[in-house]
Amino acid sequence: MILLGANSAVSALIASRHIRNVPFDGAHYNLNGLRIFVRSFGEGSPLVILHDFSDSGLTHIQIAQKLSEDQRVFIVDLPGLGYSEFSSHYDFSIPGIADVIMELIDHFTTSQIDLLGHGAGGLIALKLAQEYPGSIRSVVAVNTPMTLDTPPLPEWLLSKRSLSELVLKHIYNTYLLEKSSAMRAYFNTDAFDAERFLMEYSLSYWVSPEITFDYYRMNKDYVPEGLETIRTPVLLIQGDRASDSSVEGANEMNITLRNSVLLIMENCGRYPMYENQPVFLNHIRSFLRSVR
């Protein structure tokens, strides 16, 4: 308990120092009373980036800026995360989020779009390809698991919402430790931006326990169904050292999908887009050119 308290205290200190400096460099879109925050870069054919549940759009700004040299790129803060608003009446399930993202996309363009999803963002992208095949031209799914692992909370704890919210909030905040371990790889490259990392974490810290509980409750042990029905071209990118997804799961997904290619990135963990950025960008650009 002392360690839990110390971690929370350090987390609060980091967040309080940096939250005022988080750049507000996008716009809100009002979807039936739910305000979703979006950043955009460049011009041309649209690519929409969807972050993982433990992150916000800040995670992918550098990648978006580089990809925007060839096309228009949108980064969406998922509902309740980053700068997007939260509503206790909202459906936080993967299918529910996919429907809201599709409604948002309709505000941007009537053309087909490409999707890049990281972690749970990849599951959302695949759901969009399944439900809206005419609107989605291609999907890049990065470290996307076959099963969305969630903290193994006992039923007696889940029945006590206020207590389980606090436990889940702490688990959510300890993603800082996972991100910190990824920093070891970042420090050997020019890609890592320590200030942006702290800003990203500041936004993550202020996510309410209520949001973490609803995300957990609605996506507990989520398994994507109907992957074999997806005809949209899919590029699967998997870091061989990722802790939240596996090479075995990526192989299973690649076999199940009918029109996919699997790229295993060696010596990469949770964030291959920064751990080996040149290879990551080269493969995405090549894939996107091939589907146009």
Backbone torsions as a table, in degrees:
resi	resn	phi	psi	omega
1	MET	NA	-35.9	178.5
2	ILE	-62.6	-42.0	178.9
3	LEU	-64.6	-39.7	178.0
4	LEU	-61.0	-44.0	-179.9
5	GLY	-65.5	-40.5	179.4
6	ALA	-64.3	-41.8	178.8
7	ASN	-62.3	-42.6	179.7
8	SER	-64.5	-39.1	-179.6
9	ALA	-65.2	-45.0	178.1
10	VAL	-63.7	-41.7	179.0
11	SER	-59.0	-45.0	-179.5
12	ALA	-63.3	-39.4	-179.6
13	LEU	-64.9	-46.6	178.7
14	ILE	-59.5	-47.1	-177.0
15	ALA	-63.8	-45.2	-176.1
16	SER	-64.0	-31.0	-178.8
17	ARG	-74.3	-29.5	-170.4
18	HIS	-112.8	-15.5	-174.1
19	ILE	-61.2	-31.6	-178.9
20	ARG	-71.0	-17.4	-176.7
21	ASN	-100.1	0.4	-179.8
22	VAL	-65.6	123.9	-174.7
23	PRO	-69.3	129.3	177.5
24	PHE	-100.7	80.5	-168.9
25	ASP	-118.5	46.2	179.2
26	GLY	-151.6	-152.7	-178.5
27	ALA	-145.7	152.8	176.2
28	HIS	-93.4	142.8	172.2
29	TYR	-116.5	130.0	-177.4
30	ASN	-92.2	114.2	179.7
31	LEU	-116.5	98.3	-179.7
32	ASN	52.7	43.1	177.2
33	GLY	88.9	-7.1	178.3
34	LEU	-102.8	119.0	-176.3
35	ARG	-92.0	117.9	-177.9
36	ILE	-108.1	131.0	-176.1
37	PHE	-93.0	134.1	-176.3
38	VAL	-135.8	135.9	170.1
39	ARG	-108.2	148.5	178.2
40	SER	-137.1	150.0	-177.8
41	PHE	-142.4	143.1	170.6
42	GLY	73.9	-173.2	-179.7
43	GLU	-137.6	156.5	175.8
44	GLY	117.5	-153.6	-177.4
45	SER	-61.6	133.6	-171.4
46	PRO	-80.8	135.3	171.3
47	LEU	-123.7	128.8	179.8
48	VAL	-111.0	127.7	-179.6
49	ILE	-103.9	130.9	-179.6
50	LEU	-119.6	120.4	-175.5
51	HIS	-82.8	171.4	178.3
52	ASP	-77.3	165.5	-178.9
53	PHE	-62.5	-27.7	-176.3
54	SER	-89.0	4.2	-174.2
55	ASP	-124.7	-167.5	168.6
56	SER	-141.4	-177.6	-179.2
57	GLY	-60.6	-22.7	179.0
58	LEU	-57.2	-29.9	-178.5
59	THR	-56.2	-31.8	-169.0
60	HIS	-113.1	12.7	-177.2
61	ILE	-60.9	-45.3	-177.3
62	GLN	-62.3	-42.5	177.6
63	ILE	-64.1	-42.4	-180.0
64	ALA	-61.0	-42.6	-179.4
65	GLN	-63.0	-39.2	179.8
66	LYS	-71.7	-42.4	179.4
67	LEU	-69.0	-24.0	-178.4
68	SER	-72.4	-5.4	173.6
69	GLU	-66.3	-22.8	-176.7
70	ASP	-112.6	-13.1	-172.1
71	GLN	-164.7	176.8	174.5
72	ARG	-89.2	133.2	-176.3
73	VAL	-123.6	130.3	174.6
74	PHE	-112.0	135.9	171.0
75	ILE	-114.2	124.3	-178.0
76	VAL	-104.4	129.2	167.4
77	ASP	-80.1	118.5	-179.5
78	LEU	-60.6	153.1	-176.6
79	PRO	-51.5	129.0	178.3
80	GLY	83.3	-6.1	-178.3
81	LEU	-118.0	156.4	-176.7
82	GLY	59.5	-128.2	179.2
83	TYR	-97.6	-0.1	178.4
84	SER	-76.1	148.7	-174.0
85	GLU	-85.1	161.6	-178.7
86	PHE	-114.1	141.8	172.8
87	SER	-134.6	130.2	-179.4
88	SER	-66.6	-12.6	179.8
89	HIS	-95.1	4.7	-173.3
90	TYR	-88.8	148.9	176.6
91	ASP	-87.0	106.0	-177.5
92	PHE	-91.0	10.9	177.3
93	SER	-71.2	161.6	177.7
94	ILE	-55.5	-48.6	178.0
95	PRO	-62.4	-37.9	179.7
96	GLY	-64.4	-43.3	178.2
97	ILE	-65.2	-40.0	179.8
98	ALA	-58.7	-41.1	179.6
99	ASP	-63.4	-41.2	179.2
100	VAL	-67.3	-40.7	178.6
101	ILE	-62.3	-39.3	179.0
102	MET	-65.0	-40.9	176.7
103	GLU	-61.5	-38.8	178.3
104	LEU	-66.0	-43.4	-179.9
105	ILE	-59.4	-36.4	178.9
106	ASP	-61.3	-22.8	175.5
107	HIS	-73.9	-28.0	-174.8
108	PHE	-83.5	-45.7	-168.2
109	THR	-160.7	157.4	171.4
110	THR	-104.1	-1.1	179.0
111	SER	-82.5	164.6	172.4
112	GLN	-65.6	148.6	-178.5
113	ILE	-124.2	160.3	169.8
114	ASP	-102.8	148.8	-179.9
115	LEU	-122.8	139.5	171.7
116	LEU	-125.4	114.8	-178.2
117	GLY	-120.8	138.9	-179.5
118	HIS	-112.0	126.1	179.4
119	GLY	62.4	-124.1	177.2
120	ALA	-61.4	-27.7	175.3
121	GLY	-60.9	-31.6	175.5
122	GLY	-68.7	-36.9	176.2
123	LEU	-64.3	-39.3	177.0
124	ILE	-64.2	-43.1	179.7
125	ALA	-61.8	-42.7	178.7
126	LEU	-66.1	-36.4	176.8
127	LYS	-64.5	-39.4	177.2
128	LEU	-63.4	-42.2	178.8
129	ALA	-64.1	-32.7	179.7
130	GLN	-73.8	-43.2	-174.1
131	GLU	-87.6	-27.3	-176.0
132	TYR	-130.4	60.4	-173.8
133	PRO	-61.1	-30.2	-179.3
134	GLY	-72.5	-18.3	-177.0
135	SER	-98.5	-20.2	-174.6
136	ILE	-106.4	117.3	-179.1
137	ARG	-82.3	-39.3	-179.0
138	SER	-158.6	162.5	179.1
139	VAL	-133.0	133.4	166.9
140	VAL	-111.0	117.8	-178.3
141	ALA	-114.1	116.2	-174.2
142	VAL	-105.9	123.5	179.5
143	ASN	47.8	48.7	-177.9
144	THR	-96.2	118.5	-173.4
145	PRO	-79.8	152.4	172.6
146	MET	-72.5	-28.2	174.4
147	THR	-129.3	128.2	-179.9
148	LEU	-80.7	99.4	-178.9
149	ASP	-66.9	138.9	176.1
150	THR	-130.1	155.4	-178.1
151	PRO	-55.4	132.9	-176.2
152	PRO	-77.8	74.1	179.5
153	LEU	-82.4	137.2	178.1
154	PRO	-68.2	154.7	-177.2
155	GLU	-61.0	-34.8	-179.0
156	TRP	-64.5	-31.6	178.6
157	LEU	-76.1	-39.5	178.9
158	LEU	-63.1	-27.9	179.8
159	SER	-72.7	-14.7	177.9
160	LYS	-108.3	86.1	-169.2
161	ARG	-55.8	-46.9	-174.9
162	SER	-61.6	-40.2	179.9
163	LEU	-70.2	-44.3	-178.9
164	SER	-66.7	-32.3	176.1
165	GLU	-59.6	-43.7	-179.2
166	LEU	-66.2	-40.9	178.8
167	VAL	-63.8	-45.4	-179.7
168	LEU	-65.1	-36.4	177.9
169	LYS	-61.6	-42.5	178.6
170	HIS	-63.8	-43.2	178.8
171	ILE	-60.5	-41.7	179.1
172	TYR	-60.9	-44.2	-178.3
173	ASN	-67.5	-28.6	-178.8
174	THR	-72.9	-2.2	169.6
175	TYR	-60.0	-20.6	175.4
176	LEU	-56.2	-38.7	179.7
177	LEU	-64.3	-40.2	178.1
178	GLU	-65.6	-42.5	179.0
179	LYS	-65.7	-37.3	179.4
180	SER	-62.3	-39.1	179.1
181	SER	-65.8	-34.9	177.4
182	ALA	-67.5	-25.4	-179.2
183	MET	-62.1	-26.0	179.4
184	ARG	-58.2	-38.1	177.0
185	ALA	-74.2	-38.4	-177.6
186	TYR	-61.5	-37.6	-174.5
187	PHE	-62.4	-19.5	179.7
188	ASN	-91.2	8.3	179.7
189	THR	-131.5	173.7	175.7
190	ASP	-90.5	1.1	-172.1
191	ALA	-80.3	-28.8	-171.6
192	PHE	-77.3	131.5	178.3
193	ASP	-118.1	101.7	-174.6
194	ALA	-61.5	-38.5	-178.9
195	GLU	-65.5	-42.3	178.6
196	ARG	-65.6	-36.8	177.4
197	PHE	-58.8	-45.4	-179.1
198	LEU	-67.6	-36.4	176.3
199	MET	-63.5	-43.7	178.7
200	GLU	-58.9	-44.8	-178.6
201	TYR	-67.4	-34.9	179.0
202	SER	-59.6	-44.3	177.6
203	LEU	-62.9	-41.7	-179.2
204	SER	-63.8	-36.8	-175.9
205	TYR	-63.5	-35.6	-174.4
206	TRP	-83.0	2.1	173.1
207	VAL	-63.8	133.5	-173.9
208	SER	-76.6	153.9	174.7
209	PRO	-56.7	-32.6	-179.5
210	GLU	-61.6	-40.0	179.8
211	ILE	-66.4	-46.2	-178.9
212	THR	-61.4	-36.5	179.1
213	PHE	-65.5	-45.8	-177.7
214	ASP	-67.0	-39.5	175.8
215	TYR	-61.0	-42.5	179.8
216	TYR	-64.6	-49.7	-174.4
217	ARG	-61.7	-40.9	-174.1
218	MET	-84.7	-14.3	-177.4
219	ASN	-123.4	16.7	-177.4
220	LYS	-57.4	118.0	177.6
221	ASP	55.9	37.8	179.8
222	TYR	-62.5	131.9	175.7
223	VAL	-124.0	122.9	-180.0
224	PRO	-66.3	131.3	179.0
225	GLU	-110.5	151.1	176.1
226	GLY	76.7	20.2	179.2
227	LEU	-59.3	-31.5	-177.9
228	GLU	-67.8	-13.2	179.5
229	THR	-87.6	-10.1	-177.0
230	ILE	-77.8	123.0	177.8
231	ARG	-102.9	-9.4	179.7
232	THR	-63.4	136.8	175.8
233	PRO	-60.3	133.2	-177.2
234	VAL	-129.3	130.4	170.1
235	LEU	-105.2	117.2	176.6
236	LEU	-97.3	125.5	176.7
237	ILE	-117.2	124.6	-176.1
238	GLN	-130.7	123.3	172.1
239	GLY	-76.3	132.0	-174.6
240	ASP	-73.7	-8.9	179.1
241	ARG	-113.7	12.2	-179.2
242	ALA	-66.5	140.2	-179.3
243	SER	-95.3	-18.4	-176.3
244	ASP	-100.1	-0.1	175.8
245	SER	-154.6	170.3	-173.4
246	SER	-139.0	158.1	174.9
247	VAL	-63.2	-38.4	178.5
248	GLU	-61.1	-44.2	178.0
249	GLY	-64.8	-38.5	178.6
250	ALA	-65.1	-40.3	176.7
251	ASN	-62.9	-41.3	178.4
252	GLU	-63.0	-42.8	179.2
253	MET	-65.3	-39.9	-179.7
254	ASN	-63.8	-37.3	177.7
255	ILE	-69.5	-37.7	-177.2
256	THR	-71.9	-41.4	178.8
257	LEU	-68.3	148.1	-175.6
258	ARG	-90.9	-18.9	-171.9
259	ASN	-141.8	62.0	-173.8
260	SER	-131.1	159.5	174.5
261	VAL	-130.0	137.6	-178.7
262	LEU	-111.5	127.7	174.6
263	LEU	-115.2	119.0	174.6
264	ILE	-95.2	121.0	178.8
265	MET	-97.7	114.8	-175.6
266	GLU	-73.4	145.6	177.8
267	ASN	59.7	29.3	177.6
268	CYS	-120.7	144.4	179.7
269	GLY	-110.6	-123.6	-172.6
270	ARG	-69.6	-27.6	-173.9
271	TYR	-125.1	67.6	-179.0
272	PRO	-62.0	-22.9	179.8
273	MET	-65.2	-17.9	175.9
274	TYR	-113.7	-29.3	-177.6
275	GLU	-70.3	-29.1	172.4
276	ASN	-146.9	70.3	-171.5
277	GLN	-62.5	-42.7	-179.4
278	PRO	-58.3	-45.6	179.3
279	VAL	-64.8	-43.5	179.8
280	PHE	-57.3	-50.8	-177.3
281	LEU	-67.1	-40.4	-179.4
282	ASN	-60.5	-43.6	-178.7
283	HIS	-69.1	-38.5	179.2
284	ILE	-66.6	-45.2	-180.0
285	ARG	-62.3	-42.5	178.9
286	SER	-63.2	-42.8	179.6
287	PHE	-64.2	-46.3	-178.4
288	LEU	-63.8	-37.4	176.2
289	ARG	-63.9	-35.5	-176.0
290	SER	-70.6	-22.1	-176.5
291	VAL	-99.3	-0.1	-178.4
292	ARG	-100.2	NA	NA
